[in-house]
Amino acid sequence: MSRLKKRRHTREWVEFEENGPSRRERLANPDSYESRKRRALAEKKKNKSVFQKEQEKAESGSKQQGGNHARGPLADKIRKLNADKAQQDQQD
C-alpha cells in the first residue's frame, strides 16, 4: 500500500481521494501498464505449436554449429595477421 492510501491514526476518520483512472479505464487504454501486463501474461501462457518448437530448435542448432568463433574488430585483425603470416610462409 502506498503512503497516500494509508489512514492516519487520529480520532476522526480520514479519507483520501483516489485520483486517476479506474482499473476498467486503464485496461481499456492499450498503452497503459495494466493492459500491457495483461497482454504479456496472456501471450506468455500461449502454448507454442509443434512447428514453432521445431523452428526454434533448428535456429539454436545452427547457432551452436557456428562454433565459438570470436567476433569483433580485434578477432578480425588477428585473423588477418594470421592469414598474412601463413601466406608469407607459403611464398618462402
PDB file of N, CA, C and O in Angstrom:
ATOM      1  N   MET A   1       0.831  -1.183   0.000  1.00  0.00           N
ATOM      2  CA  MET A   1       0.000   0.000   0.000  1.00  0.00           C
ATOM      3  C   MET A   1       0.873   1.242   0.000  1.00  0.00           C
ATOM      4  O   MET A   1       1.878   1.315   0.707  1.00  0.00           O
ATOM      5  N   SER A   2       0.480   2.201  -0.790  1.00  0.00           N
ATOM      6  CA  SER A   2       1.287   3.412  -0.817  1.00  0.00           C
ATOM      7  C   SER A   2       0.948   4.286   0.383  1.00  0.00           C
ATOM      8  O   SER A   2      -0.075   4.102   1.042  1.00  0.00           O
ATOM      9  N   ARG A   3       1.805   5.209   0.638  1.00  0.00           N
ATOM     10  CA  ARG A   3       1.610   6.068   1.806  1.00  0.00           C
ATOM     11  C   ARG A   3       0.361   6.927   1.679  1.00  0.00           C
ATOM     12  O   ARG A   3      -0.266   7.266   2.683  1.00  0.00           O
ATOM     13  N   LEU A   4      -0.005   7.282   0.447  1.00  0.00           N
ATOM     14  CA  LEU A   4      -1.167   8.146   0.269  1.00  0.00           C
ATOM     15  C   LEU A   4      -2.456   7.450   0.678  1.00  0.00           C
ATOM     16  O   LEU A   4      -3.392   8.106   1.134  1.00  0.00           O
ATOM     17  N   LYS A   5      -2.517   6.149   0.525  1.00  0.00           N
ATOM     18  CA  LYS A   5      -3.751   5.437   0.805  1.00  0.00           C
ATOM     19  C   LYS A   5      -3.893   5.077   2.285  1.00  0.00           C
ATOM     20  O   LYS A   5      -4.986   4.731   2.734  1.00  0.00           O
ATOM     21  N   LYS A   6      -2.820   5.154   3.030  1.00  0.00           N
ATOM     22  CA  LYS A   6      -2.888   4.744   4.430  1.00  0.00           C
ATOM     23  C   LYS A   6      -3.684   5.751   5.250  1.00  0.00           C
ATOM     24  O   LYS A   6      -3.626   6.960   5.023  1.00  0.00           O
ATOM     25  N   ARG A   7      -4.408   5.225   6.186  1.00  0.00           N
ATOM     26  CA  ARG A   7      -5.189   6.087   7.076  1.00  0.00           C
ATOM     27  C   ARG A   7      -4.299   6.516   8.226  1.00  0.00           C
ATOM     28  O   ARG A   7      -3.610   5.698   8.835  1.00  0.00           O
ATOM     29  N   ARG A   8      -4.323   7.766   8.507  1.00  0.00           N
ATOM     30  CA  ARG A   8      -3.553   8.261   9.635  1.00  0.00           C
ATOM     31  C   ARG A   8      -4.361   8.018  10.912  1.00  0.00           C
ATOM     32  O   ARG A   8      -5.572   8.233  10.937  1.00  0.00           O
ATOM     33  N   HIS A   9      -3.704   7.584  11.934  1.00  0.00           N
ATOM     34  CA  HIS A   9      -4.412   7.205  13.140  1.00  0.00           C
ATOM     35  C   HIS A   9      -4.717   8.442  13.982  1.00  0.00           C
ATOM     36  O   HIS A   9      -3.898   8.918  14.767  1.00  0.00           O
ATOM     37  N   THR A  10      -5.898   8.921  13.784  1.00  0.00           N
ATOM     38  CA  THR A  10      -6.392  10.040  14.591  1.00  0.00           C
ATOM     39  C   THR A  10      -7.766   9.645  15.124  1.00  0.00           C
ATOM     40  O   THR A  10      -8.257   8.549  14.855  1.00  0.00           O
ATOM     41  N   ARG A  11      -8.359  10.525  15.858  1.00  0.00           N
ATOM     42  CA  ARG A  11      -9.674  10.201  16.406  1.00  0.00           C
ATOM     43  C   ARG A  11     -10.741  10.197  15.330  1.00  0.00           C
ATOM     44  O   ARG A  11     -11.687   9.413  15.395  1.00  0.00           O
ATOM     45  N   GLU A  12     -10.600  11.057  14.351  1.00  0.00           N
ATOM     46  CA  GLU A  12     -11.623  11.090  13.303  1.00  0.00           C
ATOM     47  C   GLU A  12     -11.168  10.286  12.085  1.00  0.00           C
ATOM     48  O   GLU A  12      -9.977  10.036  11.897  1.00  0.00           O
ATOM     49  N   TRP A  13     -12.099   9.905  11.299  1.00  0.00           N
ATOM     50  CA  TRP A  13     -11.838   9.121  10.086  1.00  0.00           C
ATOM     51  C   TRP A  13     -11.329  10.049   8.995  1.00  0.00           C
ATOM     52  O   TRP A  13     -11.922  11.095   8.733  1.00  0.00           O
ATOM     53  N   VAL A  14     -10.229   9.664   8.361  1.00  0.00           N
ATOM     54  CA  VAL A  14      -9.665  10.474   7.292  1.00  0.00           C
ATOM     55  C   VAL A  14      -9.738   9.670   6.005  1.00  0.00           C
ATOM     56  O   VAL A  14      -9.246   8.543   5.946  1.00  0.00           O
ATOM     57  N   GLU A  15     -10.344  10.235   4.984  1.00  0.00           N
ATOM     58  CA  GLU A  15     -10.425   9.554   3.698  1.00  0.00           C
ATOM     59  C   GLU A  15      -9.570  10.289   2.688  1.00  0.00           C
ATOM     60  O   GLU A  15      -9.504  11.518   2.679  1.00  0.00           O
ATOM     61  N   PHE A  16      -8.930   9.529   1.852  1.00  0.00           N
ATOM     62  CA  PHE A  16      -8.107  10.099   0.801  1.00  0.00           C
ATOM     63  C   PHE A  16      -8.731   9.753  -0.532  1.00  0.00           C
ATOM     64  O   PHE A  16      -9.076   8.602  -0.796  1.00  0.00           O
ATOM     65  N   GLU A  17      -8.868  10.750  -1.357  1.00  0.00           N
ATOM     66  CA  GLU A  17      -9.448  10.514  -2.678  1.00  0.00           C
ATOM     67  C   GLU A  17      -8.419   9.844  -3.574  1.00  0.00           C
ATOM     68  O   GLU A  17      -7.227  10.150  -3.525  1.00  0.00           O
ATOM     69  N   GLU A  18      -8.903   8.935  -4.382  1.00  0.00           N
ATOM     70  CA  GLU A  18      -8.011   8.316  -5.355  1.00  0.00           C
ATOM     71  C   GLU A  18      -8.151   9.068  -6.654  1.00  0.00           C
ATOM     72  O   GLU A  18      -9.197   9.029  -7.302  1.00  0.00           O
ATOM     73  N   ASN A  19      -7.109   9.742  -7.023  1.00  0.00           N
ATOM     74  CA  ASN A  19      -7.121  10.459  -8.286  1.00  0.00           C
ATOM     75  C   ASN A  19      -6.614   9.547  -9.384  1.00  0.00           C
ATOM     76  O   ASN A  19      -5.759   8.698  -9.136  1.00  0.00           O
ATOM     77  N   GLY A  20      -7.118   9.706 -10.570  1.00  0.00           N
ATOM     78  CA  GLY A  20      -6.659   8.901 -11.684  1.00  0.00           C
ATOM     79  C   GLY A  20      -7.753   7.986 -12.189  1.00  0.00           C
ATOM     80  O   GLY A  20      -8.824   7.883 -11.590  1.00  0.00           O
ATOM     81  N   PRO A  21      -7.475   7.332 -13.287  1.00  0.00           N
ATOM     82  CA  PRO A  21      -8.490   6.478 -13.908  1.00  0.00           C
ATOM     83  C   PRO A  21      -8.726   5.189 -13.113  1.00  0.00           C
ATOM     84  O   PRO A  21      -7.865   4.722 -12.367  1.00  0.00           O
ATOM     85  N   SER A  22      -9.908   4.647 -13.300  1.00  0.00           N
ATOM     86  CA  SER A  22     -10.224   3.386 -12.642  1.00  0.00           C
ATOM     87  C   SER A  22      -9.514   2.245 -13.359  1.00  0.00           C
ATOM     88  O   SER A  22      -8.915   2.433 -14.418  1.00  0.00           O
ATOM     89  N   ARG A  23      -9.591   1.074 -12.771  1.00  0.00           N
ATOM     90  CA  ARG A  23      -8.917  -0.087 -13.364  1.00  0.00           C
ATOM     91  C   ARG A  23      -9.519  -0.418 -14.724  1.00  0.00           C
ATOM     92  O   ARG A  23      -8.801  -0.770 -15.659  1.00  0.00           O
ATOM     93  N   ARG A  24     -10.824  -0.306 -14.828  1.00  0.00           N
ATOM     94  CA  ARG A  24     -11.503  -0.589 -16.092  1.00  0.00           C
ATOM     95  C   ARG A  24     -11.026   0.373 -17.187  1.00  0.00           C
ATOM     96  O   ARG A  24     -10.809  -0.038 -18.326  1.00  0.00           O
ATOM     97  N   GLU A  25     -10.866   1.640 -16.841  1.00  0.00           N
ATOM     98  CA  GLU A  25     -10.377   2.619 -17.811  1.00  0.00           C
ATOM     99  C   GLU A  25      -8.926   2.344 -18.194  1.00  0.00           C
ATOM    100  O   GLU A  25      -8.550   2.491 -19.357  1.00  0.00           O
ATOM    101  N   ARG A  26      -8.106   1.944 -17.212  1.00  0.00           N
ATOM    102  CA  ARG A  26      -6.712   1.622 -17.515  1.00  0.00           C
ATOM    103  C   ARG A  26      -6.611   0.414 -18.434  1.00  0.00           C
ATOM    104  O   ARG A  26      -5.759   0.387 -19.323  1.00  0.00           O
ATOM    105  N   LEU A  27      -7.468  -0.589 -18.236  1.00  0.00           N
ATOM    106  CA  LEU A  27      -7.456  -1.765 -19.098  1.00  0.00           C
ATOM    107  C   LEU A  27      -7.953  -1.447 -20.499  1.00  0.00           C
ATOM    108  O   LEU A  27      -7.548  -2.094 -21.465  1.00  0.00           O
ATOM    109  N   ALA A  28      -8.832  -0.452 -20.614  1.00  0.00           N
ATOM    110  CA  ALA A  28      -9.343  -0.073 -21.929  1.00  0.00           C
ATOM    111  C   ALA A  28      -8.277   0.637 -22.756  1.00  0.00           C
ATOM    112  O   ALA A  28      -8.295   0.570 -23.985  1.00  0.00           O
ATOM    113  N   ASN A  29      -7.347   1.317 -22.085  1.00  0.00           N
ATOM    114  CA  ASN A  29      -6.266   2.010 -22.789  1.00  0.00           C
ATOM    115  C   ASN A  29      -5.196   0.989 -23.169  1.00  0.00           C
ATOM    116  O   ASN A  29      -4.613   0.366 -22.282  1.00  0.00           O
ATOM    117  N   PRO A  30      -4.919   0.797 -24.473  1.00  0.00           N
ATOM    118  CA  PRO A  30      -3.962  -0.248 -24.869  1.00  0.00           C
ATOM    119  C   PRO A  30      -2.514   0.064 -24.491  1.00  0.00           C
ATOM    120  O   PRO A  30      -1.682  -0.843 -24.485  1.00  0.00           O
ATOM    121  N   ASP A  31      -2.193   1.307 -24.179  1.00  0.00           N
ATOM    122  CA  ASP A  31      -0.819   1.673 -23.849  1.00  0.00           C
ATOM    123  C   ASP A  31      -0.551   1.710 -22.349  1.00  0.00           C
ATOM    124  O   ASP A  31       0.574   1.981 -21.930  1.00  0.00           O
ATOM    125  N   SER A  32      -1.566   1.443 -21.542  1.00  0.00           N
ATOM    126  CA  SER A  32      -1.361   1.524 -20.098  1.00  0.00           C
ATOM    127  C   SER A  32      -0.595   0.311 -19.589  1.00  0.00           C
ATOM    128  O   SER A  32      -0.531  -0.727 -20.246  1.00  0.00           O
ATOM    129  N   TYR A  33      -0.024   0.465 -18.420  1.00  0.00           N
ATOM    130  CA  TYR A  33       0.761  -0.604 -17.803  1.00  0.00           C
ATOM    131  C   TYR A  33      -0.106  -1.833 -17.568  1.00  0.00           C
ATOM    132  O   TYR A  33       0.319  -2.958 -17.829  1.00  0.00           O
ATOM    133  N   GLU A  34      -1.322  -1.616 -17.075  1.00  0.00           N
ATOM    134  CA  GLU A  34      -2.220  -2.736 -16.762  1.00  0.00           C
ATOM    135  C   GLU A  34      -2.532  -3.563 -18.002  1.00  0.00           C
ATOM    136  O   GLU A  34      -2.465  -4.792 -17.960  1.00  0.00           O
ATOM    137  N   SER A  35      -2.870  -2.902 -19.101  1.00  0.00           N
ATOM    138  CA  SER A  35      -3.247  -3.650 -20.303  1.00  0.00           C
ATOM    139  C   SER A  35      -2.032  -4.323 -20.931  1.00  0.00           C
ATOM    140  O   SER A  35      -2.143  -5.440 -21.436  1.00  0.00           O
ATOM    141  N   ARG A  36      -0.869  -3.661 -20.910  1.00  0.00           N
ATOM    142  CA  ARG A  36       0.343  -4.291 -21.447  1.00  0.00           C
ATOM    143  C   ARG A  36       0.717  -5.518 -20.619  1.00  0.00           C
ATOM    144  O   ARG A  36       1.141  -6.538 -21.162  1.00  0.00           O
ATOM    145  N   LYS A  37       0.555  -5.409 -19.300  1.00  0.00           N
ATOM    146  CA  LYS A  37       0.860  -6.520 -18.402  1.00  0.00           C
ATOM    147  C   LYS A  37      -0.072  -7.693 -18.669  1.00  0.00           C
ATOM    148  O   LYS A  37       0.371  -8.839 -18.737  1.00  0.00           O
ATOM    149  N   ARG A  38      -1.349  -7.411 -18.818  1.00  0.00           N
ATOM    150  CA  ARG A  38      -2.330  -8.468 -19.066  1.00  0.00           C
ATOM    151  C   ARG A  38      -2.080  -9.132 -20.424  1.00  0.00           C
ATOM    152  O   ARG A  38      -2.190 -10.352 -20.551  1.00  0.00           O
ATOM    153  N   ARG A  39      -1.742  -8.324 -21.442  1.00  0.00           N
ATOM    154  CA  ARG A  39      -1.472  -8.861 -22.780  1.00  0.00           C
ATOM    155  C   ARG A  39      -0.223  -9.748 -22.757  1.00  0.00           C
ATOM    156  O   ARG A  39      -0.203 -10.810 -23.380  1.00  0.00           O
ATOM    157  N   ALA A  40       0.813  -9.313 -22.041  1.00  0.00           N
ATOM    158  CA  ALA A  40       2.046 -10.091 -21.957  1.00  0.00           C
ATOM    159  C   ALA A  40       1.814 -11.405 -21.221  1.00  0.00           C
ATOM    160  O   ALA A  40       2.373 -12.436 -21.597  1.00  0.00           O
ATOM    161  N   LEU A  41       1.003 -11.375 -20.187  1.00  0.00           N
ATOM    162  CA  LEU A  41       0.695 -12.587 -19.447  1.00  0.00           C
ATOM    163  C   LEU A  41      -0.081 -13.571 -20.317  1.00  0.00           C
ATOM    164  O   LEU A  41       0.179 -14.774 -20.281  1.00  0.00           O
ATOM    165  N   ALA A  42      -1.031 -13.063 -21.098  1.00  0.00           N
ATOM    166  CA  ALA A  42      -1.799 -13.930 -21.997  1.00  0.00           C
ATOM    167  C   ALA A  42      -0.891 -14.513 -23.073  1.00  0.00           C
ATOM    168  O   ALA A  42      -1.035 -15.680 -23.438  1.00  0.00           O
ATOM    169  N   GLU A  43       0.038 -13.718 -23.579  1.00  0.00           N
ATOM    170  CA  GLU A  43       0.974 -14.193 -24.605  1.00  0.00           C
ATOM    171  C   GLU A  43       1.911 -15.252 -24.015  1.00  0.00           C
ATOM    172  O   GLU A  43       2.263 -16.222 -24.687  1.00  0.00           O
ATOM    173  N   LYS A  44       2.301 -15.061 -22.784  1.00  0.00           N
ATOM    174  CA  LYS A  44       3.204 -16.000 -22.119  1.00  0.00           C
ATOM    175  C   LYS A  44       2.530 -17.352 -21.912  1.00  0.00           C
ATOM    176  O   LYS A  44       3.176 -18.395 -22.011  1.00  0.00           O
ATOM    177  N   LYS A  45       1.241 -17.329 -21.628  1.00  0.00           N
ATOM    178  CA  LYS A  45       0.512 -18.551 -21.345  1.00  0.00           C
ATOM    179  C   LYS A  45       0.217 -19.371 -22.597  1.00  0.00           C
ATOM    180  O   LYS A  45      -0.105 -20.554 -22.488  1.00  0.00           O
ATOM    181  N   LYS A  46       0.319 -18.772 -23.779  1.00  0.00           N
ATOM    182  CA  LYS A  46       0.001 -19.493 -25.004  1.00  0.00           C
ATOM    183  C   LYS A  46       0.990 -20.626 -25.223  1.00  0.00           C
ATOM    184  O   LYS A  46       2.196 -20.467 -25.032  1.00  0.00           O
ATOM    185  N   ASN A  47       0.458 -21.772 -25.627  1.00  0.00           N
ATOM    186  CA  ASN A  47       1.315 -22.899 -25.960  1.00  0.00           C
ATOM    187  C   ASN A  47       1.839 -22.734 -27.375  1.00  0.00           C
ATOM    188  O   ASN A  47       1.111 -22.292 -28.264  1.00  0.00           O
ATOM    189  N   LYS A  48       3.088 -23.084 -27.586  1.00  0.00           N
ATOM    190  CA  LYS A  48       3.678 -22.979 -28.913  1.00  0.00           C
ATOM    191  C   LYS A  48       3.294 -24.204 -29.726  1.00  0.00           C
ATOM    192  O   LYS A  48       3.133 -25.300 -29.190  1.00  0.00           O
ATOM    193  N   SER A  49       3.151 -24.000 -31.025  1.00  0.00           N
ATOM    194  CA  SER A  49       2.841 -25.114 -31.906  1.00  0.00           C
ATOM    195  C   SER A  49       4.095 -25.961 -32.100  1.00  0.00           C
ATOM    196  O   SER A  49       5.211 -25.535 -31.800  1.00  0.00           O
ATOM    197  N   VAL A  50       3.879 -27.178 -32.612  1.00  0.00           N
ATOM    198  CA  VAL A  50       4.998 -28.081 -32.856  1.00  0.00           C
ATOM    199  C   VAL A  50       5.942 -27.463 -33.880  1.00  0.00           C
ATOM    200  O   VAL A  50       7.161 -27.585 -33.762  1.00  0.00           O
ATOM    201  N   PHE A  51       5.379 -26.804 -34.881  1.00  0.00           N
ATOM    202  CA  PHE A  51       6.183 -26.157 -35.915  1.00  0.00           C
ATOM    203  C   PHE A  51       7.099 -25.097 -35.309  1.00  0.00           C
ATOM    204  O   PHE A  51       8.281 -25.028 -35.644  1.00  0.00           O
ATOM    205  N   GLN A  52       6.550 -24.266 -34.411  1.00  0.00           N
ATOM    206  CA  GLN A  52       7.356 -23.225 -33.773  1.00  0.00           C
ATOM    207  C   GLN A  52       8.462 -23.827 -32.915  1.00  0.00           C
ATOM    208  O   GLN A  52       9.582 -23.318 -32.896  1.00  0.00           O
ATOM    209  N   LYS A  53       8.153 -24.901 -32.210  1.00  0.00           N
ATOM    210  CA  LYS A  53       9.167 -25.548 -31.377  1.00  0.00           C
ATOM    211  C   LYS A  53      10.299 -26.099 -32.235  1.00  0.00           C
ATOM    212  O   LYS A  53      11.470 -25.946 -31.890  1.00  0.00           O
ATOM    213  N   GLU A  54       9.954 -26.745 -33.359  1.00  0.00           N
ATOM    214  CA  GLU A  54      10.969 -27.293 -34.267  1.00  0.00           C
ATOM    215  C   GLU A  54      11.810 -26.184 -34.867  1.00  0.00           C
ATOM    216  O   GLU A  54      13.024 -26.324 -35.020  1.00  0.00           O
ATOM    217  N   GLN A  55      11.156 -25.076 -35.206  1.00  0.00           N
ATOM    218  CA  GLN A  55      11.878 -23.938 -35.784  1.00  0.00           C
ATOM    219  C   GLN A  55      12.892 -23.384 -34.792  1.00  0.00           C
ATOM    220  O   GLN A  55      14.024 -23.076 -35.166  1.00  0.00           O
ATOM    221  N   GLU A  56      12.494 -23.256 -33.532  1.00  0.00           N
ATOM    222  CA  GLU A  56      13.412 -22.752 -32.505  1.00  0.00           C
ATOM    223  C   GLU A  56      14.582 -23.701 -32.292  1.00  0.00           C
ATOM    224  O   GLU A  56      15.716 -23.261 -32.101  1.00  0.00           O
ATOM    225  N   LYS A  57      14.310 -25.009 -32.324  1.00  0.00           N
ATOM    226  CA  LYS A  57      15.386 -25.985 -32.183  1.00  0.00           C
ATOM    227  C   LYS A  57      16.378 -25.862 -33.332  1.00  0.00           C
ATOM    228  O   LYS A  57      17.590 -25.923 -33.126  1.00  0.00           O
ATOM    229  N   ALA A  58      15.854 -25.688 -34.549  1.00  0.00           N
ATOM    230  CA  ALA A  58      16.724 -25.565 -35.720  1.00  0.00           C
ATOM    231  C   ALA A  58      17.582 -24.310 -35.620  1.00  0.00           C
ATOM    232  O   ALA A  58      18.769 -24.339 -35.945  1.00  0.00           O
ATOM    233  N   GLU A  59      16.981 -23.202 -35.169  1.00  0.00           N
ATOM    234  CA  GLU A  59      17.731 -21.949 -35.031  1.00  0.00           C
ATOM    235  C   GLU A  59      18.827 -22.094 -33.979  1.00  0.00           C
ATOM    236  O   GLU A  59      19.959 -21.661 -34.197  1.00  0.00           O
ATOM    237  N   SER A  60      18.495 -22.703 -32.838  1.00  0.00           N
ATOM    238  CA  SER A  60      19.503 -22.846 -31.787  1.00  0.00           C
ATOM    239  C   SER A  60      20.592 -23.823 -32.229  1.00  0.00           C
ATOM    240  O   SER A  60      21.758 -23.656 -31.869  1.00  0.00           O
ATOM    241  N   GLY A  61      20.220 -24.838 -33.005  1.00  0.00           N
ATOM    242  CA  GLY A  61      21.207 -25.784 -33.508  1.00  0.00           C
ATOM    243  C   GLY A  61      22.160 -25.139 -34.488  1.00  0.00           C
ATOM    244  O   GLY A  61      23.355 -25.431 -34.474  1.00  0.00           O
ATOM    245  N   SER A  62      21.648 -24.261 -35.343  1.00  0.00           N
ATOM    246  CA  SER A  62      22.515 -23.599 -36.312  1.00  0.00           C
ATOM    247  C   SER A  62      23.466 -22.627 -35.619  1.00  0.00           C
ATOM    248  O   SER A  62      24.593 -22.433 -36.073  1.00  0.00           O
ATOM    249  N   LYS A  63      23.028 -22.028 -34.548  1.00  0.00           N
ATOM    250  CA  LYS A  63      23.904 -21.123 -33.797  1.00  0.00           C
ATOM    251  C   LYS A  63      25.041 -21.912 -33.140  1.00  0.00           C
ATOM    252  O   LYS A  63      26.180 -21.448 -33.084  1.00  0.00           O
ATOM    253  N   GLN A  64      24.714 -23.112 -32.643  1.00  0.00           N
ATOM    254  CA  GLN A  64      25.738 -23.921 -31.992  1.00  0.00           C
ATOM    255  C   GLN A  64      26.716 -24.499 -32.998  1.00  0.00           C
ATOM    256  O   GLN A  64      27.888 -24.689 -32.675  1.00  0.00           O
ATOM    257  N   GLN A  65      26.259 -24.782 -34.210  1.00  0.00           N
ATOM    258  CA  GLN A  65      27.149 -25.327 -35.231  1.00  0.00           C
ATOM    259  C   GLN A  65      28.186 -24.309 -35.660  1.00  0.00           C
ATOM    260  O   GLN A  65      29.281 -24.680 -36.082  1.00  0.00           O
ATOM    261  N   GLY A  66      27.858 -23.038 -35.559  1.00  0.00           N
ATOM    262  CA  GLY A  66      28.776 -21.990 -35.967  1.00  0.00           C
ATOM    263  C   GLY A  66      30.056 -22.009 -35.161  1.00  0.00           C
ATOM    264  O   GLY A  66      31.054 -21.434 -35.595  1.00  0.00           O
ATOM    265  N   GLY A  67      30.064 -22.635 -34.029  1.00  0.00           N
ATOM    266  CA  GLY A  67      31.258 -22.716 -33.203  1.00  0.00           C
ATOM    267  C   GLY A  67      31.368 -21.529 -32.275  1.00  0.00           C
ATOM    268  O   GLY A  67      30.495 -20.662 -32.225  1.00  0.00           O
ATOM    269  N   ASN A  68      32.459 -21.517 -31.544  1.00  0.00           N
ATOM    270  CA  ASN A  68      32.684 -20.443 -30.590  1.00  0.00           C
ATOM    271  C   ASN A  68      33.686 -19.445 -31.145  1.00  0.00           C
ATOM    272  O   ASN A  68      34.596 -19.011 -30.438  1.00  0.00           O
ATOM    273  N   HIS A  69      33.521 -19.084 -32.399  1.00  0.00           N
ATOM    274  CA  HIS A  69      34.427 -18.128 -33.003  1.00  0.00           C
ATOM    275  C   HIS A  69      34.171 -16.746 -32.433  1.00  0.00           C
ATOM    276  O   HIS A  69      33.031 -16.304 -32.298  1.00  0.00           O
ATOM    277  N   ALA A  70      35.257 -16.086 -32.106  1.00  0.00           N
ATOM    278  CA  ALA A  70      35.136 -14.741 -31.569  1.00  0.00           C
ATOM    279  C   ALA A  70      34.784 -13.786 -32.706  1.00  0.00           C
ATOM    280  O   ALA A  70      35.295 -13.914 -33.819  1.00  0.00           O
ATOM    281  N   ARG A  71      33.929 -12.853 -32.421  1.00  0.00           N
ATOM    282  CA  ARG A  71      33.543 -11.840 -33.390  1.00  0.00           C
ATOM    283  C   ARG A  71      33.960 -10.480 -32.855  1.00  0.00           C
ATOM    284  O   ARG A  71      33.878 -10.214 -31.656  1.00  0.00           O
ATOM    285  N   GLY A  72      34.401  -9.639 -33.750  1.00  0.00           N
ATOM    286  CA  GLY A  72      34.764  -8.305 -33.333  1.00  0.00           C
ATOM    287  C   GLY A  72      35.984  -7.822 -34.078  1.00  0.00           C
ATOM    288  O   GLY A  72      36.628  -8.593 -34.789  1.00  0.00           O
ATOM    289  N   PRO A  73      36.306  -6.557 -33.922  1.00  0.00           N
ATOM    290  CA  PRO A  73      37.422  -5.974 -34.663  1.00  0.00           C
ATOM    291  C   PRO A  73      38.776  -6.593 -34.312  1.00  0.00           C
ATOM    292  O   PRO A  73      39.610  -6.784 -35.197  1.00  0.00           O
ATOM    293  N   LEU A  74      39.005  -6.903 -33.058  1.00  0.00           N
ATOM    294  CA  LEU A  74      40.285  -7.473 -32.666  1.00  0.00           C
ATOM    295  C   LEU A  74      40.441  -8.877 -33.241  1.00  0.00           C
ATOM    296  O   LEU A  74      41.511  -9.234 -33.734  1.00  0.00           O
ATOM    297  N   ALA A  75      39.375  -9.670 -33.178  1.00  0.00           N
ATOM    298  CA  ALA A  75      39.422 -11.026 -33.735  1.00  0.00           C
ATOM    299  C   ALA A  75      39.654 -10.968 -35.239  1.00  0.00           C
ATOM    300  O   ALA A  75      40.406 -11.780 -35.779  1.00  0.00           O
ATOM    301  N   ASP A  76      39.017 -10.018 -35.924  1.00  0.00           N
ATOM    302  CA  ASP A  76      39.217  -9.871 -37.372  1.00  0.00           C
ATOM    303  C   ASP A  76      40.670  -9.490 -37.672  1.00  0.00           C
ATOM    304  O   ASP A  76      41.266  -9.986 -38.628  1.00  0.00           O
ATOM    305  N   LYS A  77      41.226  -8.609 -36.847  1.00  0.00           N
ATOM    306  CA  LYS A  77      42.611  -8.176 -37.043  1.00  0.00           C
ATOM    307  C   LYS A  77      43.570  -9.357 -36.879  1.00  0.00           C
ATOM    308  O   LYS A  77      44.506  -9.522 -37.661  1.00  0.00           O
ATOM    309  N   ILE A  78      43.325 -10.178 -35.849  1.00  0.00           N
ATOM    310  CA  ILE A  78      44.189 -11.335 -35.605  1.00  0.00           C
ATOM    311  C   ILE A  78      44.081 -12.329 -36.752  1.00  0.00           C
ATOM    312  O   ILE A  78      45.091 -12.872 -37.200  1.00  0.00           O
ATOM    313  N   ARG A  79      42.849 -12.574 -37.236  1.00  0.00           N
ATOM    314  CA  ARG A  79      42.681 -13.480 -38.369  1.00  0.00           C
ATOM    315  C   ARG A  79      43.427 -12.975 -39.598  1.00  0.00           C
ATOM    316  O   ARG A  79      44.054 -13.753 -40.316  1.00  0.00           O
ATOM    317  N   LYS A  80      43.355 -11.665 -39.837  1.00  0.00           N
ATOM    318  CA  LYS A  80      44.035 -11.075 -40.995  1.00  0.00           C
ATOM    319  C   LYS A  80      45.553 -11.238 -40.867  1.00  0.00           C
ATOM    320  O   LYS A  80      46.226 -11.606 -41.830  1.00  0.00           O
ATOM    321  N   LEU A  81      46.083 -10.963 -39.676  1.00  0.00           N
ATOM    322  CA  LEU A  81      47.525 -11.114 -39.451  1.00  0.00           C
ATOM    323  C   LEU A  81      47.962 -12.570 -39.625  1.00  0.00           C
ATOM    324  O   LEU A  81      49.007 -12.837 -40.219  1.00  0.00           O
ATOM    325  N   ASN A  82      47.170 -13.509 -39.111  1.00  0.00           N
ATOM    326  CA  ASN A  82      47.491 -14.926 -39.271  1.00  0.00           C
ATOM    327  C   ASN A  82      47.455 -15.347 -40.732  1.00  0.00           C
ATOM    328  O   ASN A  82      48.297 -16.126 -41.179  1.00  0.00           O
ATOM    329  N   ALA A  83      46.475 -14.829 -41.483  1.00  0.00           N
ATOM    330  CA  ALA A  83      46.387 -15.160 -42.904  1.00  0.00           C
ATOM    331  C   ALA A  83      47.594 -14.604 -43.655  1.00  0.00           C
ATOM    332  O   ALA A  83      48.160 -15.284 -44.511  1.00  0.00           O
ATOM    333  N   ASP A  84      47.993 -13.361 -43.335  1.00  0.00           N
ATOM    334  CA  ASP A  84      49.173 -12.766 -43.979  1.00  0.00           C
ATOM    335  C   ASP A  84      50.433 -13.573 -43.653  1.00  0.00           C
ATOM    336  O   ASP A  84      51.273 -13.812 -44.522  1.00  0.00           O
ATOM    337  N   LYS A  85      50.550 -13.987 -42.395  1.00  0.00           N
ATOM    338  CA  LYS A  85      51.712 -14.766 -41.972  1.00  0.00           C
ATOM    339  C   LYS A  85      51.750 -16.120 -42.696  1.00  0.00           C
ATOM    340  O   LYS A  85      52.809 -16.559 -43.144  1.00  0.00           O
ATOM    341  N   ALA A  86      50.602 -16.768 -42.804  1.00  0.00           N
ATOM    342  CA  ALA A  86      50.530 -18.049 -43.499  1.00  0.00           C
ATOM    343  C   ALA A  86      50.861 -17.880 -44.984  1.00  0.00           C
ATOM    344  O   ALA A  86      51.510 -18.740 -45.579  1.00  0.00           O
ATOM    345  N   GLN A  87      50.421 -16.786 -45.571  1.00  0.00           N
ATOM    346  CA  GLN A  87      50.692 -16.530 -46.988  1.00  0.00           C
ATOM    347  C   GLN A  87      52.183 -16.298 -47.215  1.00  0.00           C
ATOM    348  O   GLN A  87      52.742 -16.773 -48.204  1.00  0.00           O
ATOM    349  N   GLN A  88      52.827 -15.570 -46.304  1.00  0.00           N
ATOM    350  CA  GLN A  88      54.270 -15.320 -46.430  1.00  0.00           C
ATOM    351  C   GLN A  88      55.056 -16.634 -46.230  1.00  0.00           C
ATOM    352  O   GLN A  88      56.060 -16.859 -46.907  1.00  0.00           O
ATOM    353  N   ASP A  89      54.615 -17.480 -45.325  1.00  0.00           N
ATOM    354  CA  ASP A  89      55.262 -18.772 -45.114  1.00  0.00           C
ATOM    355  C   ASP A  89      55.173 -19.639 -46.370  1.00  0.00           C
ATOM    356  O   ASP A  89      56.120 -20.351 -46.704  1.00  0.00           O
ATOM    357  N   GLN A  90      54.054 -19.580 -47.053  1.00  0.00           N
ATOM    358  CA  GLN A  90      53.883 -20.365 -48.269  1.00  0.00           C
ATOM    359  C   GLN A  90      54.786 -19.830 -49.385  1.00  0.00           C
ATOM    360  O   GLN A  90      55.294 -20.612 -50.189  1.00  0.00           O
ATOM    361  N   GLN A  91      54.989 -18.523 -49.444  1.00  0.00           N
ATOM    362  CA  GLN A  91      55.812 -17.932 -50.503  1.00  0.00           C
ATOM    363  C   GLN A  91      57.313 -18.245 -50.265  1.00  0.00           C
ATOM    364  O   GLN A  91      58.075 -18.401 -51.219  1.00  0.00           O
ATOM    365  N   ASP A  92      57.712 -18.332 -49.010  1.00  0.00           N
ATOM    366  CA  ASP A  92      59.126 -18.574 -48.684  1.00  0.00           C
ATOM    367  C   ASP A  92      59.487 -19.979 -48.852  1.00  0.00           C
ATOM    368  O   ASP A  92      60.637 -20.352 -48.620  1.00  0.00           O
TER     369      ASP A  92
END
